[in-house]
């Protein structure tokens, strides 16, 4: 089971050539359960609302029609978040790490700061 980092979701939907071949294989395998966190959608919503990002009109509904599964934020995720060392200052990325740890998901990210945490990562 896998969890997509924000940049991974964006590249998978619009620039798949930016993904490693390993990540492309994971995403193309229909046997894999791939999650998109509400954390990621929250981050993208903020970036879109302040003009840092332009997304297709149906982006937020369309990603779940492609087979990705939705991951909500739970109290367990917040407990893991509070226990994380401050290796990375981005609260969205830290919450993704906490979700990956709590739910035993492999986090697909190229971010070296995310990879510094005690969580399974792929790139």
Biopython code that builds the backbone (N, CA, C, O; Angstrom):
import numpy as np
from Bio.PDB.StructureBuilder import StructureBuilder

atoms = [
    (1, "UNK", "N", (0.846, -1.170, 0.000)),
    (1, "UNK", "CA", (0.000, 0.000, 0.000)),
    (1, "UNK", "C", (0.896, 1.239, 0.000)),
    (1, "UNK", "O", (1.934, 1.282, 0.661)),
    (2, "UNK", "N", (0.467, 2.228, -0.751)),
    (2, "UNK", "CA", (1.298, 3.400, -0.994)),
    (2, "UNK", "C", (0.528, 4.690, -0.737)),
    (2, "UNK", "O", (-0.695, 4.739, -0.869)),
    (3, "UNK", "N", (1.270, 5.731, -0.368)),
    (3, "UNK", "CA", (0.723, 7.066, -0.176)),
    (3, "UNK", "C", (1.524, 8.025, -1.042)),
    (3, "UNK", "O", (2.755, 8.019, -1.009)),
    (4, "UNK", "N", (0.825, 8.852, -1.819)),
    (4, "UNK", "CA", (1.500, 9.779, -2.716)),
    (4, "UNK", "C", (1.806, 11.103, -2.031)),
    (4, "UNK", "O", (0.946, 11.687, -1.371)),
    (5, "UNK", "N", (3.026, 11.565, -2.192)),
    (5, "UNK", "CA", (3.378, 12.926, -1.796)),
    (5, "UNK", "C", (2.728, 13.869, -2.811)),
    (5, "UNK", "O", (2.348, 13.447, -3.904)),
    (6, "UNK", "N", (2.605, 15.125, -2.450)),
    (6, "UNK", "CA", (1.918, 16.103, -3.299)),
    (6, "UNK", "C", (2.557, 16.202, -4.683)),
    (6, "UNK", "O", (1.853, 16.156, -5.691)),
    (7, "UNK", "N", (3.875, 16.336, -4.743)),
    (7, "UNK", "CA", (4.524, 16.463, -6.051)),
    (7, "UNK", "C", (4.349, 15.191, -6.879)),
    (7, "UNK", "O", (4.252, 15.250, -8.105)),
    (8, "UNK", "N", (4.310, 14.047, -6.208)),
    (8, "UNK", "CA", (4.126, 12.788, -6.928)),
    (8, "UNK", "C", (2.749, 12.742, -7.579)),
    (8, "UNK", "O", (2.615, 12.324, -8.729)),
    (9, "UNK", "N", (1.732, 13.169, -6.847)),
    (9, "UNK", "CA", (0.376, 13.216, -7.407)),
    (9, "UNK", "C", (0.318, 14.161, -8.604)),
    (9, "UNK", "O", (-0.252, 13.812, -9.638)),
    (10, "UNK", "N", (0.894, 15.338, -8.475)),
    (10, "UNK", "CA", (0.874, 16.300, -9.585)),
    (10, "UNK", "C", (1.584, 15.740, -10.812)),
    (10, "UNK", "O", (1.072, 15.835, -11.928)),
    (11, "UNK", "N", (2.754, 15.162, -10.607)),
    (11, "UNK", "CA", (3.500, 14.616, -11.743)),
    (11, "UNK", "C", (2.789, 13.415, -12.348)),
    (11, "UNK", "O", (2.783, 13.248, -13.568)),
    (12, "UNK", "N", (2.196, 12.583, -11.516)),
    (12, "UNK", "CA", (1.477, 11.413, -12.039)),
    (12, "UNK", "C", (0.313, 11.845, -12.918)),
    (12, "UNK", "O", (-0.016, 11.166, -13.891)),
    (13, "UNK", "N", (-0.307, 12.961, -12.586)),
    (13, "UNK", "CA", (-1.479, 13.404, -13.343)),
    (13, "UNK", "C", (-1.144, 14.273, -14.539)),
    (13, "UNK", "O", (-1.945, 14.378, -15.467)),
    (14, "UNK", "N", (0.044, 14.907, -14.536)),
    (14, "UNK", "CA", (0.322, 15.833, -15.648)),
    (14, "UNK", "C", (1.707, 15.696, -16.278)),
    (14, "UNK", "O", (1.892, 16.091, -17.430)),
    (15, "UNK", "N", (2.672, 15.153, -15.561)),
    (15, "UNK", "CA", (4.033, 15.020, -16.079)),
    (15, "UNK", "C", (4.647, 13.680, -15.661)),
    (15, "UNK", "O", (5.636, 13.660, -14.928)),
    (16, "UNK", "N", (4.080, 12.577, -16.113)),
    (16, "UNK", "CA", (4.574, 11.269, -15.656)),
    (16, "UNK", "C", (6.048, 11.022, -15.986)),
    (16, "UNK", "O", (6.683, 10.177, -15.355)),
    (17, "UNK", "N", (6.587, 11.726, -16.940)),
    (17, "UNK", "CA", (8.005, 11.556, -17.269)),
    (17, "UNK", "C", (8.910, 12.030, -16.126)),
    (17, "UNK", "O", (10.087, 11.671, -16.091)),
    (18, "UNK", "N", (8.383, 12.828, -15.194)),
    (18, "UNK", "CA", (9.147, 13.289, -14.035)),
    (18, "UNK", "C", (9.296, 12.192, -12.965)),
    (18, "UNK", "O", (10.141, 12.291, -12.075)),
    (19, "UNK", "N", (8.473, 11.163, -13.068)),
    (19, "UNK", "CA", (8.503, 10.070, -12.095)),
    (19, "UNK", "C", (9.599, 9.072, -12.437)),
    (19, "UNK", "O", (9.946, 8.896, -13.605)),
    (20, "UNK", "N", (10.133, 8.431, -11.430)),
    (20, "UNK", "CA", (11.098, 7.364, -11.696)),
    (20, "UNK", "C", (10.365, 6.194, -12.344)),
    (20, "UNK", "O", (9.144, 6.083, -12.230)),
    (21, "UNK", "N", (11.100, 5.332, -13.016)),
    (21, "UNK", "CA", (10.468, 4.165, -13.636)),
    (21, "UNK", "C", (9.860, 3.261, -12.564)),
    (21, "UNK", "O", (8.821, 2.642, -12.792)),
    (22, "UNK", "N", (10.493, 3.185, -11.413)),
    (22, "UNK", "CA", (9.973, 2.382, -10.308)),
    (22, "UNK", "C", (8.607, 2.905, -9.853)),
    (22, "UNK", "O", (7.684, 2.124, -9.625)),
    (23, "UNK", "N", (8.486, 4.230, -9.722)),
    (23, "UNK", "CA", (7.221, 4.829, -9.306)),
    (23, "UNK", "C", (6.160, 4.632, -10.381)),
    (23, "UNK", "O", (5.012, 4.316, -10.067)),
    (24, "UNK", "N", (6.528, 4.815, -11.632)),
    (24, "UNK", "CA", (5.560, 4.596, -12.721)),
    (24, "UNK", "C", (5.032, 3.166, -12.695)),
    (24, "UNK", "O", (3.837, 2.940, -12.884)),
    (25, "UNK", "N", (5.921, 2.200, -12.462)),
    (25, "UNK", "CA", (5.498, 0.795, -12.384)),
    (25, "UNK", "C", (4.525, 0.573, -11.221)),
    (25, "UNK", "O", (3.527, -0.131, -11.373)),
    (26, "UNK", "N", (4.812, 1.166, -10.077)),
    (26, "UNK", "CA", (3.920, 1.045, -8.916)),
    (26, "UNK", "C", (2.539, 1.596, -9.257)),
    (26, "UNK", "O", (1.524, 0.964, -8.966)),
    (27, "UNK", "N", (2.505, 2.767, -9.870)),
    (27, "UNK", "CA", (1.230, 3.417, -10.162)),
    (27, "UNK", "C", (0.445, 2.715, -11.263)),
    (27, "UNK", "O", (-0.784, 2.777, -11.278)),
    (28, "UNK", "N", (1.126, 2.058, -12.170)),
    (28, "UNK", "CA", (0.450, 1.364, -13.264)),
    (28, "UNK", "C", (-0.072, -0.019, -12.866)),
    (28, "UNK", "O", (-0.926, -0.582, -13.551)),
    (29, "UNK", "N", (0.433, -0.559, -11.776)),
    (29, "UNK", "CA", (0.017, -1.889, -11.331)),
    (29, "UNK", "C", (-1.317, -1.786, -10.594)),
    (29, "UNK", "O", (-1.373, -1.258, -9.484)),
    (30, "UNK", "N", (-2.368, -2.278, -11.194)),
    (30, "UNK", "CA", (-3.715, -2.165, -10.612)),
    (30, "UNK", "C", (-3.873, -2.974, -9.322)),
    (30, "UNK", "O", (-4.862, -2.809, -8.607)),
    (31, "UNK", "N", (-2.921, -3.833, -9.025)),
    (31, "UNK", "CA", (-2.963, -4.600, -7.779)),
    (31, "UNK", "C", (-2.556, -3.753, -6.569)),
    (31, "UNK", "O", (-2.863, -4.105, -5.430)),
    (32, "UNK", "N", (-1.868, -2.643, -6.819)),
    (32, "UNK", "CA", (-1.393, -1.788, -5.731)),
    (32, "UNK", "C", (-2.504, -0.863, -5.251)),
    (32, "UNK", "O", (-3.225, -0.274, -6.056)),
    (33, "UNK", "N", (-2.634, -0.741, -3.942)),
    (33, "UNK", "CA", (-3.537, 0.236, -3.357)),
    (33, "UNK", "C", (-2.750, 1.527, -3.173)),
    (33, "UNK", "O", (-1.743, 1.557, -2.465)),
    (34, "UNK", "N", (-3.216, 2.586, -3.812)),
    (34, "UNK", "CA", (-2.517, 3.872, -3.776)),
    (34, "UNK", "C", (-3.456, 4.914, -3.187)),
    (34, "UNK", "O", (-4.568, 5.122, -3.673)),
    (35, "UNK", "N", (-2.981, 5.563, -2.129)),
    (35, "UNK", "CA", (-3.787, 6.541, -1.412)),
    (35, "UNK", "C", (-3.334, 7.963, -1.703)),
    (35, "UNK", "O", (-2.151, 8.233, -1.910)),
    (36, "UNK", "N", (-4.312, 8.867, -1.714)),
    (36, "UNK", "CA", (-4.076, 10.305, -1.758)),
    (36, "UNK", "C", (-4.682, 10.855, -0.476)),
    (36, "UNK", "O", (-5.859, 10.639, -0.187)),
    (37, "UNK", "N", (-3.873, 11.559, 0.278)),
    (37, "UNK", "CA", (-4.316, 12.089, 1.556)),
    (37, "UNK", "C", (-5.084, 13.401, 1.386)),
    (37, "UNK", "O", (-4.828, 14.183, 0.471)),
    (38, "UNK", "N", (-6.015, 13.607, 2.282)),
    (38, "UNK", "CA", (-6.699, 14.889, 2.338)),
    (38, "UNK", "C", (-5.706, 16.003, 2.660)),
    (38, "UNK", "O", (-5.958, 17.168, 2.353)),
    (39, "UNK", "N", (-4.585, 15.651, 3.273)),
    (39, "UNK", "CA", (-3.512, 16.612, 3.524)),
    (39, "UNK", "C", (-3.022, 17.194, 2.196)),
    (39, "UNK", "O", (-2.836, 18.404, 2.066)),
    (40, "UNK", "N", (-2.818, 16.322, 1.226)),
    (40, "UNK", "CA", (-2.356, 16.749, -0.093)),
    (40, "UNK", "C", (-3.387, 17.650, -0.768)),
    (40, "UNK", "O", (-3.035, 18.672, -1.356)),
    (41, "UNK", "N", (-4.647, 17.268, -0.681)),
    (41, "UNK", "CA", (-5.695, 18.085, -1.304)),
    (41, "UNK", "C", (-5.830, 19.429, -0.613)),
    (41, "UNK", "O", (-6.124, 20.434, -1.261)),
    (42, "UNK", "N", (-5.622, 19.459, 0.678)),
    (42, "UNK", "CA", (-5.637, 20.708, 1.428)),
    (42, "UNK", "C", (-4.490, 21.613, 0.958)),
    (42, "UNK", "O", (-4.697, 22.797, 0.692)),
    (43, "UNK", "N", (-3.287, 21.049, 0.860)),
    (43, "UNK", "CA", (-2.126, 21.819, 0.398)),
    (43, "UNK", "C", (-2.359, 22.361, -1.008)),
    (43, "UNK", "O", (-2.081, 23.530, -1.278)),
    (44, "UNK", "N", (-2.867, 21.518, -1.903)),
    (44, "UNK", "CA", (-3.125, 21.962, -3.271)),
    (44, "UNK", "C", (-4.203, 23.034, -3.317)),
    (44, "UNK", "O", (-4.116, 23.959, -4.125)),
    (45, "UNK", "N", (-5.201, 22.929, -2.481)),
    (45, "UNK", "CA", (-6.261, 23.941, -2.422)),
    (45, "UNK", "C", (-5.704, 25.288, -1.996)),
    (45, "UNK", "O", (-6.071, 26.320, -2.556)),
    (46, "UNK", "N", (-4.826, 25.282, -1.016)),
    (46, "UNK", "CA", (-4.195, 26.525, -0.565)),
    (46, "UNK", "C", (-3.366, 27.134, -1.687)),
    (46, "UNK", "O", (-3.483, 28.324, -1.978)),
    (47, "UNK", "N", (-2.529, 26.317, -2.315)),
    (47, "UNK", "CA", (-1.669, 26.826, -3.390)),
    (47, "UNK", "C", (-2.502, 27.355, -4.561)),
    (47, "UNK", "O", (-2.142, 28.355, -5.183)),
    (48, "UNK", "N", (-3.596, 26.693, -4.853)),
    (48, "UNK", "CA", (-4.459, 27.159, -5.932)),
    (48, "UNK", "C", (-5.132, 28.476, -5.548)),
    (48, "UNK", "O", (-5.231, 29.380, -6.378)),
    (49, "UNK", "N", (-5.587, 28.596, -4.322)),
    (49, "UNK", "CA", (-6.315, 29.799, -3.903)),
    (49, "UNK", "C", (-5.426, 31.033, -3.836)),
    (49, "UNK", "O", (-5.925, 32.151, -3.967)),
    (50, "UNK", "N", (-4.113, 30.859, -3.634)),
    (50, "UNK", "CA", (-3.216, 32.016, -3.597)),
    (50, "UNK", "C", (-2.505, 32.242, -4.932)),
    (50, "UNK", "O", (-1.628, 33.099, -5.044)),
    (51, "UNK", "N", (-2.892, 31.470, -5.931)),
    (51, "UNK", "CA", (-2.360, 31.679, -7.274)),
    (51, "UNK", "C", (-1.013, 31.054, -7.556)),
    (51, "UNK", "O", (-0.387, 31.389, -8.561)),
    (52, "UNK", "N", (-0.543, 30.159, -6.706)),
    (52, "UNK", "CA", (0.744, 29.488, -6.934)),
    (52, "UNK", "C", (0.628, 28.263, -7.821)),
    (52, "UNK", "O", (1.634, 27.683, -8.230)),
    (53, "UNK", "N", (-0.614, 27.868, -8.117)),
    (53, "UNK", "CA", (-0.835, 26.631, -8.850)),
    (53, "UNK", "C", (-2.142, 26.716, -9.617)),
    (53, "UNK", "O", (-3.145, 27.216, -9.107)),
    (54, "UNK", "N", (-2.120, 26.228, -10.834)),
    (54, "UNK", "CA", (-3.341, 26.139, -11.637)),
    (54, "UNK", "C", (-3.623, 24.661, -11.872)),
    (54, "UNK", "O", (-2.783, 23.922, -12.387)),
    (55, "UNK", "N", (-4.817, 24.252, -11.485)),
    (55, "UNK", "CA", (-5.214, 22.855, -11.645)),
    (55, "UNK", "C", (-6.430, 22.777, -12.554)),
    (55, "UNK", "O", (-7.225, 23.716, -12.610)),
    (56, "UNK", "N", (-6.581, 21.667, -13.267)),
    (56, "UNK", "CA", (-7.792, 21.497, -14.080)),
    (56, "UNK", "C", (-9.046, 21.588, -13.207)),
    (56, "UNK", "O", (-9.009, 21.268, -12.019)),
    (57, "UNK", "N", (-10.124, 22.017, -13.790)),
    (57, "UNK", "CA", (-11.379, 22.237, -13.068)),
    (57, "UNK", "C", (-11.841, 21.005, -12.292)),
    (57, "UNK", "O", (-12.330, 21.127, -11.169)),
    (58, "UNK", "N", (-11.692, 19.845, -12.871)),
    (58, "UNK", "CA", (-12.182, 18.607, -12.242)),
    (58, "UNK", "C", (-11.083, 17.826, -11.507)),
    (58, "UNK", "O", (-11.259, 16.642, -11.220)),
    (59, "UNK", "N", (-9.977, 18.465, -11.207)),
    (59, "UNK", "CA", (-8.830, 17.761, -10.618)),
    (59, "UNK", "C", (-9.209, 17.038, -9.324)),
    (59, "UNK", "O", (-8.891, 15.860, -9.162)),
    (60, "UNK", "N", (-9.878, 17.722, -8.410)),
    (60, "UNK", "CA", (-10.129, 17.170, -7.077)),
    (60, "UNK", "C", (-11.097, 15.987, -7.094)),
    (60, "UNK", "O", (-11.003, 15.104, -6.242)),
    (61, "UNK", "N", (-12.001, 15.958, -8.027)),
    (61, "UNK", "CA", (-12.898, 14.797, -8.128)),
    (61, "UNK", "C", (-12.309, 13.744, -9.050)),
    (61, "UNK", "O", (-12.502, 12.548, -8.833)),
    (62, "UNK", "N", (-11.602, 14.174, -10.065)),
    (62, "UNK", "CA", (-11.059, 13.253, -11.060)),
    (62, "UNK", "C", (-10.004, 12.314, -10.535)),
    (62, "UNK", "O", (-9.878, 11.196, -11.035)),
    (63, "UNK", "N", (-9.241, 12.729, -9.541)),
    (63, "UNK", "CA", (-8.170, 11.845, -9.061)),
    (63, "UNK", "C", (-8.714, 10.570, -8.432)),
    (63, "UNK", "O", (-8.062, 9.528, -8.485)),
    (64, "UNK", "N", (-9.890, 10.641, -7.844)),
    (64, "UNK", "CA", (-10.444, 9.424, -7.233)),
    (64, "UNK", "C", (-11.142, 8.555, -8.263)),
    (64, "UNK", "O", (-11.354, 7.365, -8.026)),
    (65, "UNK", "N", (-11.497, 9.121, -9.383)),
    (65, "UNK", "CA", (-12.066, 8.330, -10.473)),
    (65, "UNK", "C", (-11.000, 7.491, -11.167)),
    (65, "UNK", "O", (-11.327, 6.533, -11.867)),
    (66, "UNK", "N", (-9.736, 7.837, -10.983)),
    (66, "UNK", "CA", (-8.643, 7.079, -11.587)),
    (66, "UNK", "C", (-8.269, 5.843, -10.784)),
    (66, "UNK", "O", (-7.464, 5.028, -11.237)),
    (67, "UNK", "N", (-8.850, 5.695, -9.589)),
    (67, "UNK", "CA", (-8.560, 4.523, -8.778)),
    (67, "UNK", "C", (-7.803, 4.815, -7.497)),
    (67, "UNK", "O", (-7.659, 3.929, -6.654)),
    (68, "UNK", "N", (-7.315, 6.035, -7.330)),
    (68, "UNK", "CA", (-6.663, 6.371, -6.065)),
    (68, "UNK", "C", (-7.698, 6.334, -4.945)),
    (68, "UNK", "O", (-8.874, 6.631, -5.154)),
    (69, "UNK", "N", (-7.238, 5.968, -3.762)),
    (69, "UNK", "CA", (-8.117, 5.906, -2.598)),
    (69, "UNK", "C", (-7.882, 7.131, -1.713)),
    (69, "UNK", "O", (-6.776, 7.666, -1.649)),
    (70, "UNK", "N", (-8.906, 7.546, -1.058)),
    (70, "UNK", "CA", (-8.860, 8.735, -0.198)),
    (70, "UNK", "C", (-8.410, 8.337, 1.203)),
    (70, "UNK", "O", (-8.876, 7.342, 1.757)),
    (71, "UNK", "N", (-7.496, 9.130, 1.770)),
    (71, "UNK", "CA", (-7.028, 8.916, 3.135)),
    (71, "UNK", "C", (-7.352, 10.161, 3.956)),
    (71, "UNK", "O", (-6.778, 11.229, 3.740)),
    (72, "UNK", "N", (-8.271, 10.011, 4.889)),
    (72, "UNK", "CA", (-8.637, 11.116, 5.776)),
    (72, "UNK", "C", (-7.600, 11.249, 6.895)),
    (72, "UNK", "O", (-6.757, 10.373, 7.087)),
    (73, "UNK", "N", (-7.683, 12.355, 7.620)),
    (73, "UNK", "CA", (-6.791, 12.594, 8.758)),
    (73, "UNK", "C", (-7.482, 12.080, 10.011)),
    (73, "UNK", "O", (-8.623, 12.441, 10.296)),
    (74, "UNK", "N", (-6.778, 11.234, 10.756)),
    (74, "UNK", "CA", (-7.355, 10.657, 11.975)),
    (74, "UNK", "C", (-6.599, 11.138, 13.212)),
    (74, "UNK", "O", (-5.531, 11.743, 13.115)),
    (75, "UNK", "N", (-7.171, 10.856, 14.357)),
    (75, "UNK", "CA", (-6.508, 11.194, 15.615)),
    (75, "UNK", "C", (-5.182, 10.449, 15.750)),
    (75, "UNK", "O", (-4.211, 10.994, 16.274)),
    (76, "UNK", "N", (-5.141, 9.211, 15.280)),
    (76, "UNK", "CA", (-3.898, 8.431, 15.306)),
    (76, "UNK", "C", (-2.815, 9.118, 14.483)),
    (76, "UNK", "O", (-1.653, 9.147, 14.888)),
    (77, "UNK", "N", (-3.180, 9.661, 13.351)),
    (77, "UNK", "CA", (-2.208, 10.390, 12.529)),
    (77, "UNK", "C", (-1.642, 11.579, 13.299)),
    (77, "UNK", "O", (-0.445, 11.856, 13.231)),
    (78, "UNK", "N", (-2.503, 12.278, 14.029)),
    (78, "UNK", "CA", (-2.056, 13.443, 14.798)),
    (78, "UNK", "C", (-1.151, 13.040, 15.950)),
    (78, "UNK", "O", (-0.221, 13.771, 16.291)),
    (79, "UNK", "N", (-1.411, 11.887, 16.554)),
    (79, "UNK", "CA", (-0.520, 11.384, 17.606)),
    (79, "UNK", "C", (0.873, 11.111, 17.037)),
    (79, "UNK", "O", (1.881, 11.466, 17.649)),
    (80, "UNK", "N", (0.920, 10.488, 15.881)),
    (80, "UNK", "CA", (2.213, 10.231, 15.223)),
    (80, "UNK", "C", (2.890, 11.547, 14.839)),
    (80, "UNK", "O", (4.104, 11.691, 14.979)),
    (81, "UNK", "N", (2.111, 12.490, 14.360)),
    (81, "UNK", "CA", (2.650, 13.807, 13.967)),
    (81, "UNK", "C", (3.362, 14.469, 15.146)),
    (81, "UNK", "O", (4.476, 14.972, 15.003)),
    (82, "UNK", "N", (2.722, 14.465, 16.294)),
    (82, "UNK", "CA", (3.301, 15.122, 17.474)),
    (82, "UNK", "C", (4.579, 14.430, 17.941)),
    (82, "UNK", "O", (5.414, 15.058, 18.593)),
    (83, "UNK", "N", (4.743, 13.170, 17.625)),
    (83, "UNK", "CA", (5.931, 12.427, 18.047)),
    (83, "UNK", "C", (7.098, 12.540, 17.066)),
    (83, "UNK", "O", (8.206, 12.099, 17.370)),
    (84, "UNK", "N", (6.859, 13.124, 15.896)),
    (84, "UNK", "CA", (7.930, 13.212, 14.895)),
    (84, "UNK", "C", (9.009, 14.207, 15.302)),
    (84, "UNK", "O", (8.700, 15.278, 15.824)),
    (85, "UNK", "N", (10.272, 13.861, 15.066)),
    (85, "UNK", "CA", (11.334, 14.860, 15.254)),
    (85, "UNK", "C", (11.197, 15.940, 14.178)),
    (85, "UNK", "O", (10.679, 15.681, 13.092)),
    (86, "UNK", "N", (11.653, 17.118, 14.483)),
    (86, "UNK", "CA", (11.508, 18.242, 13.547)),
    (86, "UNK", "C", (12.653, 18.239, 12.524)),
    (86, "UNK", "O", (13.528, 19.104, 12.546)),
    (87, "UNK", "N", (12.623, 17.253, 11.638)),
    (87, "UNK", "CA", (13.610, 17.171, 10.560)),
    (87, "UNK", "C", (13.172, 17.997, 9.358)),
    (87, "UNK", "O", (14.003, 18.457, 8.575)),
    (88, "UNK", "N", (11.886, 18.180, 9.217)),
    (88, "UNK", "CA", (11.293, 18.853, 8.061)),
    (88, "UNK", "C", (10.317, 19.887, 8.593)),
    (88, "UNK", "O", (9.508, 19.573, 9.466)),
    (89, "UNK", "N", (10.374, 21.101, 8.093)),
    (89, "UNK", "CA", (9.535, 22.170, 8.606)),
    (89, "UNK", "C", (8.166, 22.241, 7.932)),
    (89, "UNK", "O", (7.273, 22.915, 8.445)),
    (90, "UNK", "N", (7.978, 21.573, 6.812)),
    (90, "UNK", "CA", (6.704, 21.642, 6.096)),
    (90, "UNK", "C", (5.656, 20.800, 6.832)),
    (90, "UNK", "O", (5.790, 19.578, 6.900)),
    (91, "UNK", "N", (4.612, 21.438, 7.386)),
    (91, "UNK", "CA", (3.620, 20.675, 8.157)),
    (91, "UNK", "C", (2.835, 19.672, 7.313)),
    (91, "UNK", "O", (2.408, 18.638, 7.827)),
    (92, "UNK", "N", (2.641, 19.962, 6.033)),
    (92, "UNK", "CA", (1.931, 19.017, 5.167)),
    (92, "UNK", "C", (2.756, 17.747, 4.982)),
    (92, "UNK", "O", (2.231, 16.639, 5.090)),
    (93, "UNK", "N", (4.038, 17.910, 4.705)),
    (93, "UNK", "CA", (4.904, 16.746, 4.517)),
    (93, "UNK", "C", (5.048, 15.951, 5.810)),
    (93, "UNK", "O", (5.081, 14.721, 5.788)),
    (94, "UNK", "N", (5.134, 16.653, 6.933)),
    (94, "UNK", "CA", (5.244, 15.951, 8.219)),
    (94, "UNK", "C", (3.986, 15.132, 8.497)),
    (94, "UNK", "O", (4.073, 14.026, 9.031)),
    (95, "UNK", "N", (2.827, 15.662, 8.142)),
    (95, "UNK", "CA", (1.592, 14.912, 8.365)),
    (95, "UNK", "C", (1.507, 13.711, 7.426)),
    (95, "UNK", "O", (0.978, 12.668, 7.810)),
    (96, "UNK", "N", (2.016, 13.841, 6.214)),
    (96, "UNK", "CA", (2.073, 12.689, 5.312)),
    (96, "UNK", "C", (2.972, 11.595, 5.893)),
    (96, "UNK", "O", (2.638, 10.413, 5.822)),
    (97, "UNK", "N", (4.094, 11.984, 6.460)),
    (97, "UNK", "CA", (4.986, 11.006, 7.105)),
    (97, "UNK", "C", (4.255, 10.321, 8.256)),
    (97, "UNK", "O", (4.329, 9.100, 8.401)),
    (98, "UNK", "N", (3.557, 11.095, 9.065)),
    (98, "UNK", "CA", (2.818, 10.530, 10.193)),
    (98, "UNK", "C", (1.752, 9.552, 9.711)),
    (98, "UNK", "O", (1.568, 8.493, 10.312)),
    (99, "UNK", "N", (1.056, 9.890, 8.648)),
    (99, "UNK", "CA", (0.049, 8.982, 8.095)),
    (99, "UNK", "C", (0.695, 7.697, 7.584)),
    (99, "UNK", "O", (0.182, 6.601, 7.812)),
    (100, "UNK", "N", (1.813, 7.841, 6.897)),
    (100, "UNK", "CA", (2.503, 6.655, 6.380)),
    (100, "UNK", "C", (2.942, 5.745, 7.526)),
    (100, "UNK", "O", (2.796, 4.525, 7.446)),
    (101, "UNK", "N", (3.481, 6.341, 8.591)),
    (101, "UNK", "CA", (3.907, 5.538, 9.732)),
    (101, "UNK", "C", (2.715, 4.857, 10.402)),
    (101, "UNK", "O", (2.750, 3.657, 10.676)),
    (102, "UNK", "N", (1.680, 5.617, 10.658)),
    (102, "UNK", "CA", (0.533, 5.095, 11.406)),
    (102, "UNK", "C", (-0.201, 3.993, 10.649)),
    (102, "UNK", "O", (-0.673, 3.030, 11.253)),
    (103, "UNK", "N", (-0.295, 4.133, 9.334)),
    (103, "UNK", "CA", (-1.075, 3.186, 8.525)),
    (103, "UNK", "C", (-0.216, 2.194, 7.763)),
    (103, "UNK", "O", (-0.717, 1.453, 6.918)),
    (104, "UNK", "N", (1.089, 2.176, 8.061)),
    (104, "UNK", "CA", (2.035, 1.277, 7.413)),
    (104, "UNK", "C", (1.959, 1.378, 5.892)),
    (104, "UNK", "O", (1.822, 0.379, 5.186)),
    (105, "UNK", "N", (2.053, 2.615, 5.411)),
    (105, "UNK", "CA", (2.050, 2.887, 3.978)),
    (105, "UNK", "C", (3.452, 3.282, 3.542)),
    (105, "UNK", "O", (4.195, 3.891, 4.311)),
    (106, "UNK", "N", (3.811, 2.943, 2.331)),
    (106, "UNK", "CA", (5.071, 3.408, 1.762)),
    (106, "UNK", "C", (4.797, 4.746, 1.092)),
    (106, "UNK", "O", (3.934, 4.849, 0.220)),
    (107, "UNK", "N", (5.528, 5.758, 1.500)),
    (107, "UNK", "CA", (5.334, 7.107, 0.986)),
    (107, "UNK", "C", (6.164, 7.300, -0.275)),
    (107, "UNK", "O", (7.384, 7.142, -0.256)),
    (108, "UNK", "N", (5.498, 7.639, -1.359)),
    (108, "UNK", "CA", (6.193, 7.835, -2.632)),
    (108, "UNK", "C", (6.545, 9.309, -2.752)),
    (108, "UNK", "O", (5.682, 10.153, -2.991)),
    (109, "UNK", "N", (7.838, 9.604, -2.580)),
    (109, "UNK", "CA", (8.315, 10.981, -2.561)),
    (109, "UNK", "C", (9.770, 11.061, -2.982)),
    (109, "UNK", "O", (10.571, 10.171, -2.697)),
    (110, "UNK", "N", (10.087, 12.138, -3.660)),
    (110, "UNK", "CA", (11.468, 12.412, -4.027)),
    (110, "UNK", "C", (12.137, 13.339, -3.007)),
    (110, "UNK", "O", (13.342, 13.577, -3.080)),
    (111, "UNK", "N", (11.368, 13.852, -2.076)),
    (111, "UNK", "CA", (11.828, 14.825, -1.089)),
    (111, "UNK", "C", (12.824, 14.179, -0.122)),
    (111, "UNK", "O", (12.479, 13.244, 0.599)),
    (112, "UNK", "N", (14.051, 14.678, -0.113)),
    (112, "UNK", "CA", (15.099, 14.103, 0.743)),
    (112, "UNK", "C", (14.792, 14.278, 2.226)),
    (112, "UNK", "O", (15.233, 13.470, 3.042)),
    (113, "UNK", "N", (14.041, 15.322, 2.591)),
    (113, "UNK", "CA", (13.694, 15.535, 3.997)),
    (113, "UNK", "C", (12.672, 14.512, 4.457)),
    (113, "UNK", "O", (12.734, 14.041, 5.593)),
    (114, "UNK", "N", (11.740, 14.167, 3.595)),
    (114, "UNK", "CA", (10.780, 13.113, 3.930)),
    (114, "UNK", "C", (11.514, 11.786, 4.084)),
    (114, "UNK", "O", (11.219, 11.010, 4.993)),
    (115, "UNK", "N", (12.459, 11.532, 3.204)),
    (115, "UNK", "CA", (13.206, 10.279, 3.238)),
    (115, "UNK", "C", (14.092, 10.160, 4.478)),
    (115, "UNK", "O", (14.571, 9.070, 4.790)),
    (116, "UNK", "N", (14.316, 11.278, 5.194)),
    (116, "UNK", "CA", (15.123, 11.258, 6.410)),
    (116, "UNK", "C", (14.362, 10.696, 7.612)),
    (116, "UNK", "O", (14.970, 10.347, 8.624)),
    (117, "UNK", "N", (13.041, 10.610, 7.503)),
    (117, "UNK", "CA", (12.227, 10.087, 8.599)),
    (117, "UNK", "C", (12.207, 8.563, 8.603)),
    (117, "UNK", "O", (12.548, 7.913, 7.615)),
    (118, "UNK", "N", (11.802, 8.023, 9.725)),
    (118, "UNK", "CA", (11.668, 6.582, 9.883)),
    (118, "UNK", "C", (10.319, 6.140, 9.294)),
    (118, "UNK", "O", (9.376, 5.805, 10.012)),
    (119, "UNK", "N", (10.275, 6.154, 7.985)),
    (119, "UNK", "CA", (9.082, 5.725, 7.252)),
    (119, "UNK", "C", (9.570, 5.075, 5.963)),
    (119, "UNK", "O", (10.615, 5.443, 5.426)),
    (120, "UNK", "N", (8.804, 4.108, 5.474)),
    (120, "UNK", "CA", (9.173, 3.498, 4.198)),
    (120, "UNK", "C", (8.889, 4.509, 3.088)),
    (120, "UNK", "O", (7.806, 5.089, 3.023)),
    (121, "UNK", "N", (9.863, 4.706, 2.231)),
    (121, "UNK", "CA", (9.690, 5.610, 1.100)),
    (121, "UNK", "C", (10.164, 4.939, -0.177)),
    (121, "UNK", "O", (11.002, 4.038, -0.160)),
    (122, "UNK", "N", (9.603, 5.404, -1.282)),
    (122, "UNK", "CA", (10.009, 4.916, -2.597)),
    (122, "UNK", "C", (10.246, 6.110, -3.495)),
    (122, "UNK", "O", (9.581, 7.139, -3.378)),
    (123, "UNK", "N", (11.187, 5.960, -4.379)),
    (123, "UNK", "CA", (11.360, 6.849, -5.516)),
    (123, "UNK", "C", (12.158, 6.129, -6.533)),
    (123, "UNK", "O", (12.440, 6.678, -7.598)),
]
sb = StructureBuilder()
sb.init_structure("model")
sb.init_model(0)
sb.init_chain("A")
sb.init_seg("    ")
for serial, (resi, resn, name, xyz) in enumerate(atoms, 1):
    if name == "N":
        sb.init_residue(resn, " ", resi, " ")
    sb.init_atom(name, np.array(xyz, "f"), 0.0, 1.0, " ", f" {name:<3s}", serial, name[0])
structure = sb.get_structure()
